[in-house]
C-alpha cells in the first residue's frame, strides 16, 4: 500500500494525519517504508488500543504488531 498526503509531516508538532486500514490492509502489515514521517501502528480502528511507534523504515514491525494493525498515524 502506498499512502500520500497533500503536505509532508511537520517535525515536532504531533500527529499530522491518521486513517483506518480497511479491506485487505486491515491486520496485514508486516513491514514499513517511510520517506519523511514517523509511522505509528495501532491495534484498533480510530488509533485506539495498543500501538507501536517507528522511527524509520523497518523490514519487520515486530511480534507485537505483525499482522495486527487496524489504523495508522503519521507523526
Secondary structure as the mmCIF struct_conf table of DSSP 4:
data_model
#
loop_
_struct_conf.conf_type_id
_struct_conf.id
_struct_conf.beg_label_comp_id
_struct_conf.beg_label_asym_id
_struct_conf.beg_label_seq_id
_struct_conf.end_label_comp_id
_struct_conf.end_label_asym_id
_struct_conf.end_label_seq_id
BEND BEND1 UNK A 6 UNK A 7
TURN_TY1_P TURN_TY1_P1 UNK A 11 UNK A 12
BEND BEND2 UNK A 13 UNK A 14
STRN STRN1 UNK A 17 UNK A 20
HELX_RH_3T_P HELX_RH_3T_P1 UNK A 23 UNK A 25
TURN_TY1_P TURN_TY1_P2 UNK A 26 UNK A 27
STRN STRN2 UNK A 32 UNK A 32
BEND BEND3 UNK A 35 UNK A 37
HELX_LH_PP_P HELX_LH_PP_P1 UNK A 38 UNK A 38
STRN STRN3 UNK A 39 UNK A 44
TURN_TY1_P TURN_TY1_P3 UNK A 45 UNK A 47
STRN STRN4 UNK A 48 UNK A 53
BEND BEND4 UNK A 55 UNK A 56
STRN STRN5 UNK A 58 UNK A 58
BEND BEND5 UNK A 59 UNK A 59
TURN_TY1_P TURN_TY1_P4 UNK A 63 UNK A 68
BEND BEND6 UNK A 70 UNK A 70
STRN STRN6 UNK A 71 UNK A 74
#
